[in-house]
């Protein structure tokens, strides 16, 4: 049950994928997801140097013999990044799945395909999914506005965006945004997706390397405890509603220039907040699904729970006379 083109293509047991989450997508979390039957993803630009990325890939391989991926996000950064070097290093370390996000993967497709890599592309617009299919990616992940991180500027929910994308492309669609349990998993499949990607749900797991105080805050948060910032710089981000994110929003509302915003949204501040447990110290990306998080299980418990409960939901639908 729950075998799809995504599970076949990626060589995984369940069509459940861990979103790339900056400093959090390290070997411990990535390997736990892959070992539990999903697909873990290392976030490459977490690492200031290619050498450090290589070390993390090697570490992950020591912790799992299952498939995992590396994410390359093509977005403006505070430091110069040679994306080809990161892609080359990933290929040389024999990682067979690469996710490209942020911008079109087209400039790198020949390099990726010549290496025999399975290419995933994560995007937030249907037109970008169509472009990804046209340039040759193997599968596309689409996120709705509920998603933590950068869900795009269009404010379209996953309930609408998933089926429109599934209708728009022939390649397999992976759905993200507002998914964190079996109900969301089954709903995504019903809407035409062949897999799901989750970030916030995996933040609240035992293997995720964030401070216990942040995890405690996640358990107490509701679906209204996130806000959207960075609209003024056309890089909309869904984040936890904290003193830091409120300051960013207030600055944007008064027309602050990019130079004023940069110190407020600097990634290092967010990293420190996750590490020291002071949620007001920086920006923390988080999706609306946080309202459904009430415990901190292991990654295996999360994935096993989703699959087990999904089977019950499917059986209940069958009992109602719905053929699934």
VOPAGU-2260 file (C-alpha; in pm, 1 decimal, decimal comma):
REM VOPAGU-2260
SITE   aa  ch    i         X         Y         Z
SITE  UNK   A    0       0,0       0,0       0,0
SITE  UNK   A    1     107,2     358,7     -75,3
SITE  UNK   A    2     345,3     256,1    -352,2
SITE  UNK   A    3     367,0     539,1    -604,9
SITE  UNK   A    4     590,7     657,9    -884,6
SITE  UNK   A    5     775,0     859,3    -619,2
SITE  UNK   A    6     859,4     554,1    -406,8
SITE  UNK   A    7     971,3     364,5    -716,8
SITE  UNK   A    8    1177,6     652,5    -853,7
SITE  UNK   A    9    1351,1     733,6    -525,7
SITE  UNK   A   10    1385,7     376,8    -401,6
SITE  UNK   A   11    1205,9     443,4     -73,1
SITE  UNK   A   12     945,8     245,5     119,1
SITE  UNK   A   13     699,9     526,0     187,8
SITE  UNK   A   14     628,8     844,1     -13,5
SITE  UNK   A   15     726,7    1069,0     277,4
SITE  UNK   A   16    1006,3    1321,9     231,5
SITE  UNK   A   17    1178,1    1542,2     486,6
SITE  UNK   A   18    1202,6    1903,6     377,8
SITE  UNK   A   19    1543,6    2067,5     364,7
SITE  UNK   A   20    1561,4    2294,1     670,8
SITE  UNK   A   21    1887,0    2488,4     678,1
SITE  UNK   A   22    2090,3    2393,8     987,1
SITE  UNK   A   23    1843,6    2126,5    1095,6
SITE  UNK   A   24    1887,1    1892,8     799,5
SITE  UNK   A   25    2196,6    1721,7     932,6
SITE  UNK   A   26    2302,7    1358,9     929,1
SITE  UNK   A   27    2111,5    1264,1    1244,7
SITE  UNK   A   28    1771,5    1378,7    1115,8
SITE  UNK   A   29    1834,7    1285,8     752,1
SITE  UNK   A   30    1944,6     930,9     832,3
SITE  UNK   A   31    1655,2     882,2    1074,9
SITE  UNK   A   32    1402,7     970,5     803,4
SITE  UNK   A   33    1567,9     744,3     547,2
SITE  UNK   A   34    1603,2     457,4     794,6
SITE  UNK   A   35    1231,4     486,7     873,6
SITE  UNK   A   36    1140,0     438,8     508,2
SITE  UNK   A   37    1118,4     798,9     390,2
SITE  UNK   A   38    1368,8    1023,9     214,2
SITE  UNK   A   39    1594,3    1245,9     421,4
SITE  UNK   A   40    1743,7    1557,4     261,5
SITE  UNK   A   41    2066,1    1735,8     357,1
SITE  UNK   A   42    2051,7    2114,1     317,5
SITE  UNK   A   43    2377,7    2188,9     136,6
SITE  UNK   A   44    2408,2    2564,9     185,8
SITE  UNK   A   45    2405,8    2510,6     561,5
SITE  UNK   A   46    2773,0    2435,2     509,0
SITE  UNK   A   47    3002,1    2730,5     439,3
SITE  UNK   A   48    3240,6    2512,0     240,3
SITE  UNK   A   49    3210,6    2220,8       0,8
SITE  UNK   A   50    3451,1    2027,5     222,0
SITE  UNK   A   51    3204,2    2046,0     511,7
SITE  UNK   A   52    2921,7    1928,1     285,9
SITE  UNK   A   53    3131,4    1628,4     181,0
SITE  UNK   A   54    3194,6    1545,0     546,6
SITE  UNK   A   55    2821,6    1556,5     625,1
SITE  UNK   A   56    2740,4    1329,6     330,9
SITE  UNK   A   57    3002,3    1080,8     450,5
SITE  UNK   A   58    2863,7    1099,0     803,9
SITE  UNK   A   59    2509,9    1037,7     676,0
SITE  UNK   A   60    2626,2     734,1     478,5
SITE  UNK   A   61    2770,9     586,8     796,7
SITE  UNK   A   62    2431,3     625,0     962,6
SITE  UNK   A   63    2211,0     485,3     684,2
SITE  UNK   A   64    2240,8     258,7     383,2
SITE  UNK   A   65    1910,5     389,7     247,2
SITE  UNK   A   66    1865,0     660,2     -19,6
SITE  UNK   A   67    1888,8    1023,6      84,4
SITE  UNK   A   68    1912,1    1348,8    -110,4
SITE  UNK   A   69    2097,7    1678,4    -104,9
SITE  UNK   A   70    1916,6    2008,4    -150,9
SITE  UNK   A   71    2074,2    2293,8    -350,4
SITE  UNK   A   72    1875,2    2615,6    -302,4
SITE  UNK   A   73    1931,0    2875,7    -573,4
SITE  UNK   A   74    1843,8    3189,2    -378,2
SITE  UNK   A   75    2039,2    3508,4    -301,0
SITE  UNK   A   76    2276,9    3450,3     -10,7
SITE  UNK   A   77    2478,5    3668,0     225,8
SITE  UNK   A   78    2796,7    3503,9      94,0
SITE  UNK   A   79    2911,6    3417,3    -259,1
SITE  UNK   A   80    2814,2    3060,0    -351,6
SITE  UNK   A   81    2945,5    2854,3    -640,8
SITE  UNK   A   82    2647,5    2626,5    -696,5
SITE  UNK   A   83    2833,0    2409,2    -948,2
SITE  UNK   A   84    3091,0    2324,2    -683,3
SITE  UNK   A   85    2820,1    2207,6    -443,4
SITE  UNK   A   86    2650,1    2003,7    -714,9
SITE  UNK   A   87    2980,4    1851,7    -826,9
SITE  UNK   A   88    3073,6    1758,5    -471,4
SITE  UNK   A   89    2736,2    1592,8    -418,6
SITE  UNK   A   90    2772,0    1393,4    -738,9
SITE  UNK   A   91    3130,1    1293,6    -655,4
SITE  UNK   A   92    3012,9    1169,6    -314,6
SITE  UNK   A   93    2775,6     936,7    -503,4
SITE  UNK   A   94    2447,4    1090,6    -388,8
SITE  UNK   A   95    2192,1     979,7    -648,4
SITE  UNK   A   96    1912,5    1227,0    -568,4
SITE  UNK   A   97    1944,8    1605,7    -577,4
SITE  UNK   A   98    1670,8    1857,3    -501,6
SITE  UNK   A   99    1694,0    2200,5    -662,2
SITE  UNK   A  100    1486,9    2481,8    -511,8
SITE  UNK   A  101    1458,9    2858,2    -532,1
SITE  UNK   A  102    1505,6    2908,3    -907,0
SITE  UNK   A  103    1482,8    2699,8   -1222,3
SITE  UNK   A  104    1728,8    2409,5   -1233,1
SITE  UNK   A  105    1769,6    2451,7   -1610,3
SITE  UNK   A  106    2130,6    2585,5   -1601,0
SITE  UNK   A  107    2241,2    2270,1   -1419,8
SITE  UNK   A  108    2026,2    2003,2   -1584,6
SITE  UNK   A  109    2289,7    1876,8   -1829,8
SITE  UNK   A  110    2539,8    1842,4   -1547,6
SITE  UNK   A  111    2287,3    1655,0   -1333,5
SITE  UNK   A  112    2156,8    1427,2   -1606,4
SITE  UNK   A  113    2503,1    1343,6   -1738,9
SITE  UNK   A  114    2578,0    1217,1   -1387,6
SITE  UNK   A  115    2265,9    1000,1   -1381,0
SITE  UNK   A  116    2113,5    1193,1   -1091,8
SITE  UNK   A  117    1740,9    1184,5   -1012,5
SITE  UNK   A  118    1637,8    1549,3   -1001,7
SITE  UNK   A  119    1366,1    1682,8    -773,5
SITE  UNK   A  120    1254,0    2043,7    -794,7
SITE  UNK   A  121    1067,2    2224,8    -517,8
SITE  UNK   A  122     861,9    2526,9    -614,2
SITE  UNK   A  123     565,0    2737,3    -508,7
SITE  UNK   A  124     400,2    2820,7    -843,5
SITE  UNK   A  125     227,4    2600,1   -1097,7
SITE  UNK   A  126     410,5    2769,8   -1383,7
SITE  UNK   A  127     740,6    2679,7   -1219,6
SITE  UNK   A  128     631,2    2316,0   -1200,9
SITE  UNK   A  129     556,2    2325,2   -1573,1
SITE  UNK   A  130     898,2    2477,1   -1642,7
SITE  UNK   A  131    1065,6    2210,6   -1430,0
SITE  UNK   A  132     893,9    1938,7   -1629,1
SITE  UNK   A  133     992,2    2103,2   -1955,9
SITE  UNK   A  134    1362,1    2120,1   -1864,0
SITE  UNK   A  135    1366,3    1753,7   -1761,8
SITE  UNK   A  136    1330,3    1714,7   -1385,0
SITE  UNK   A  137    1202,6    1378,5   -1264,8
SITE  UNK   A  138     958,2    1492,3    -997,4
SITE  UNK   A  139     835,1    1823,6    -864,8
SITE  UNK   A  140     738,6    1925,6    -511,5
SITE  UNK   A  141     476,5    2199,5    -484,3
SITE  UNK   A  142     402,2    2386,5    -162,3
SITE  UNK   A  143     100,3    2587,1     -57,8
SITE  UNK   A  144      98,6    2904,3     146,5
SITE  UNK   A  145      62,5    2704,6     471,9
SITE  UNK   A  146     423,2    2585,8     439,5
SITE  UNK   A  147     704,1    2710,5     657,1
SITE  UNK   A  148    1001,5    2868,4     484,1
SITE  UNK   A  149     939,2    3030,0     145,5
SITE  UNK   A  150     594,8    2931,2       9,0
SITE  UNK   A  151     587,8    3199,2    -259,8
SITE  UNK   A  152     404,4    3526,6    -299,6
SITE  UNK   A  153      70,3    3405,0    -431,4
SITE  UNK   A  154    -108,9    3297,0    -108,4
SITE  UNK   A  155    -263,1    2987,8    -267,0
SITE  UNK   A  156    -344,8    2705,1     -26,7
SITE  UNK   A  157    -226,4    2348,2     -71,2
SITE  UNK   A  158    -585,8    2228,4    -110,7
SITE  UNK   A  159    -603,3    2429,7    -433,4
SITE  UNK   A  160    -244,4    2419,4    -549,9
SITE  UNK   A  161    -189,0    2042,8    -532,4
SITE  UNK   A  162    -464,9    1933,0    -773,5
SITE  UNK   A  163    -395,8    2218,2   -1015,1
SITE  UNK   A  164     -30,2    2115,9   -1029,6
SITE  UNK   A  165    -117,7    1747,0   -1063,8
SITE  UNK   A  166    -335,1    1838,2   -1362,2
SITE  UNK   A  167     -67,3    2063,8   -1511,0
SITE  UNK   A  168     222,3    1816,1   -1531,8
SITE  UNK   A  169     274,0    1450,5   -1616,5
SITE  UNK   A  170     569,6    1391,3   -1385,7
SITE  UNK   A  171     497,4    1284,7   -1025,0
SITE  UNK   A  172     393,9    1560,7    -784,8
SITE  UNK   A  173     504,4    1576,4    -421,1
SITE  UNK   A  174     283,6    1792,3    -199,2
SITE  UNK   A  175     389,4    2018,7      85,1
SITE  UNK   A  176     235,9    2280,6     310,7
SITE  UNK   A  177      -8,4    2201,9     590,9
SITE  UNK   A  178      74,2    1831,0     600,1
SITE  UNK   A  179     183,2    1669,5     924,8
SITE  UNK   A  180     -27,8    1363,8     991,9
SITE  UNK   A  181    -211,1    1075,2     823,5
SITE  UNK   A  182    -509,7    1290,7     734,0
SITE  UNK   A  183    -292,7    1532,3     538,9
SITE  UNK   A  184    -104,5    1243,2     380,0
SITE  UNK   A  185    -420,0    1072,9     252,3
SITE  UNK   A  186    -568,1    1406,5     144,3
SITE  UNK   A  187    -256,2    1489,0     -58,9
SITE  UNK   A  188    -276,8    1153,3    -237,9
SITE  UNK   A  189    -647,7    1209,2    -302,4
SITE  UNK   A  190    -565,8    1548,4    -456,0
SITE  UNK   A  191    -332,2    1388,8    -707,5
SITE  UNK   A  192       6,4    1397,4    -534,5
SITE  UNK   A  193     223,2    1084,8    -518,4
SITE  UNK   A  194     415,1    1181,3    -208,8
SITE  UNK   A  195     439,4    1443,2      64,7
SITE  UNK   A  196     716,1    1665,3     199,0
SITE  UNK   A  197     715,0    1772,6     564,5
SITE  UNK   A  198     940,4    2016,8     745,7
SITE  UNK   A  199     772,7    2149,4    1059,0
SITE  UNK   A  200     652,0    1804,3    1171,0
SITE  UNK   A  201    1010,9    1674,6    1159,2
SITE  UNK   A  202    1135,7    1981,0    1350,6
SITE  UNK   A  203     934,9    1846,2    1642,8
SITE  UNK   A  204    1109,1    1508,9    1654,8
SITE  UNK   A  205    1362,1    1365,3    1895,8
SITE  UNK   A  206    1632,3    1348,0    1626,9
SITE  UNK   A  207    1601,5    1711,0    1521,3
SITE  UNK   A  208    1887,5    1912,1    1667,4
SITE  UNK   A  209    1709,0    2213,5    1814,4
SITE  UNK   A  210    1689,4    2330,6    2173,8
SITE  UNK   A  211    1426,3    2156,2    2391,4
SITE  UNK   A  212    1270,0    2495,1    2467,8
SITE  UNK   A  213    1196,6    2546,3    2097,6
SITE  UNK   A  214    1037,6    2202,4    2076,5
SITE  UNK   A  215     829,2    2282,9    2382,1
SITE  UNK   A  216     716,8    2606,2    2217,9
SITE  UNK   A  217     616,4    2415,0    1903,4
SITE  UNK   A  218     395,5    2185,8    2111,0
SITE  UNK   A  219     220,4    2483,8    2268,3
SITE  UNK   A  220     177,8    2684,3    1946,7
SITE  UNK   A  221    -144,1    2711,8    1748,5
SITE  UNK   A  222    -204,1    2740,5    1375,2
SITE  UNK   A  223    -222,1    3120,3    1416,7
SITE  UNK   A  224     125,9    3150,1    1563,7
SITE  UNK   A  225     305,2    3202,7    1231,8
SITE  UNK   A  226     326,3    3515,3    1017,6
SITE  UNK   A  227     450,1    3604,5     670,7
SITE  UNK   A  228     748,5    3838,0     640,0
SITE  UNK   A  229     985,1    3949,9     361,8
SITE  UNK   A  230     702,5    4028,8     119,4
SITE  UNK   A  231     855,3    4369,9      55,9
SITE  UNK   A  232    1169,0    4207,0     -85,6
SITE  UNK   A  233     966,6    3953,7    -289,1
SITE  UNK   A  234    1088,6    3660,0     -79,8
SITE  UNK   A  235     782,0    3586,3     134,2
SITE  UNK   A  236     862,6    3363,6     431,7
SITE  UNK   A  237     635,6    3193,0     683,8
SITE  UNK   A  238     796,4    3206,8    1026,8
SITE  UNK   A  239     712,5    3179,6    1394,3
SITE  UNK   A  240     537,0    3483,8    1536,9
SITE  UNK   A  241     804,0    3613,9    1775,3
SITE  UNK   A  242     944,6    3948,7    1884,0
SITE  UNK   A  243    1207,4    3919,4    1608,8
SITE  UNK   A  244     964,3    3843,2    1327,5
SITE  UNK   A  245     723,0    4112,2    1446,2
SITE  UNK   A  246    1006,7    4365,9    1426,1
SITE  UNK   A  247    1071,7    4261,4    1066,3
SITE  UNK   A  248     703,4    4297,2     978,3
SITE  UNK   A  249     684,1    4638,5    1142,3
SITE  UNK   A  250     994,5    4753,2     955,2
SITE  UNK   A  251     848,0    4635,7     625,6
SITE  UNK   A  252     519,2    4811,4     694,4
SITE  UNK   A  253     698,8    5140,7     737,6
SITE  UNK   A  254     888,8    5087,9     412,4
SITE  UNK   A  255    1229,0    4979,6     543,1
SITE  UNK   A  256    1499,3    4930,7     279,6
SITE  UNK   A  257    1676,7    4597,8     231,3
SITE  UNK   A  258    1982,1    4729,4     417,7
SITE  UNK   A  259    1770,7    4778,5     730,0
SITE  UNK   A  260    1604,6    4438,9     700,1
SITE  UNK   A  261    1917,1    4230,0     646,6
SITE  UNK   A  262    2044,7    4248,0    1006,6
SITE  UNK   A  263    1698,7    4147,1    1130,7
SITE  UNK   A  264    1661,5    3843,4     902,2
SITE  UNK   A  265    2023,6    3727,4     912,2
SITE  UNK   A  266    2042,5    3349,7     918,4
SITE  UNK   A  267    2295,5    3336,0    1201,5
SITE  UNK   A  268    2042,5    3492,9    1438,1
SITE  UNK   A  269    1791,1    3222,0    1354,7
SITE  UNK   A  270    2053,9    2955,0    1407,2
SITE  UNK   A  271    2136,4    3090,7    1752,1
SITE  UNK   A  272    1767,2    3097,6    1842,8
SITE  UNK   A  273    1734,5    2729,8    1755,4
SITE  UNK   A  274    2051,1    2641,1    1944,6
SITE  UNK   A  275    2000,5    2839,4    2265,6
SITE  UNK   A  276    1623,1    2811,0    2295,3
SITE  UNK   A  277    1548,0    3183,6    2283,7
SITE  UNK   A  278    1280,0    3196,6    2016,4
SITE  UNK   A  279    1289,9    3576,2    2018,1
SITE  UNK   A  280    1658,0    3588,3    1924,9
SITE  UNK   A  281    1607,8    3538,8    1550,2
SITE  UNK   A  282    1384,1    3424,4    1267,6
SITE  UNK   A  283    1257,5    3064,0    1288,4
SITE  UNK   A  284    1080,7    2917,9     985,1
SITE  UNK   A  285     764,0    2726,9    1072,2
SITE  UNK   A  286     446,4    2613,9     895,9
SITE  UNK   A  287      84,1    2644,7    1007,0
SITE  UNK   A  288      79,5    2269,7    1069,9
SITE  UNK   A  289     243,8    2356,1    1402,4
SITE  UNK   A  290    -112,3    2373,2    1538,3
SITE  UNK   A  291    -135,3    1993,9    1507,4
SITE  UNK   A  292     187,0    1921,8    1695,8
SITE  UNK   A  293     132,1    1812,5    2055,4
SITE  UNK   A  294     417,6    1568,5    2117,1
SITE  UNK   A  295     782,1    1506,8    2031,7
SITE  UNK   A  296     811,9    1149,4    1900,5
SITE  UNK   A  297    1099,0     984,6    1716,8
SITE  UNK   A  298    1111,9    1015,9    1338,6
SITE  UNK   A  299    1025,4     647,3    1308,8
SITE  UNK   A  300     720,4     697,9    1529,4
SITE  UNK   A  301     609,6     990,1    1311,3
SITE  UNK   A  302     639,6     793,9     987,0
SITE  UNK   A  303     500,8     467,5    1124,8
SITE  UNK   A  304     213,3     661,5    1277,5
SITE  UNK   A  305     126,1     832,2     950,5
SITE  UNK   A  306     130,7     507,5     754,2
SITE  UNK   A  307     -60,6     309,9    1017,8
SITE  UNK   A  308    -327,9     575,2    1061,5
SITE  UNK   A  309    -350,7     626,4     685,8
SITE  UNK   A  310    -439,1     259,2     644,2
SITE  UNK   A  311    -720,1     304,9     897,1
SITE  UNK   A  312    -848,4     610,9     709,3
SITE  UNK   A  313    -846,0     421,6     380,3
SITE  UNK   A  314   -1036,2     133,7     538,0
SITE  UNK   A  315   -1290,0     374,5     686,0
SITE  UNK   A  316   -1346,0     524,4     340,9
SITE  UNK   A  317   -1395,7     176,3     199,9
SITE  UNK   A  318   -1647,4     100,6     472,9
SITE  UNK   A  319   -1834,2     412,8     362,1
SITE  UNK   A  320   -1860,0     267,5      14,6
SITE  UNK   A  321   -1580,1     479,3    -131,5
SITE  UNK   A  322   -1353,1     272,3    -353,2
SITE  UNK   A  323    -988,6     358,3    -288,2
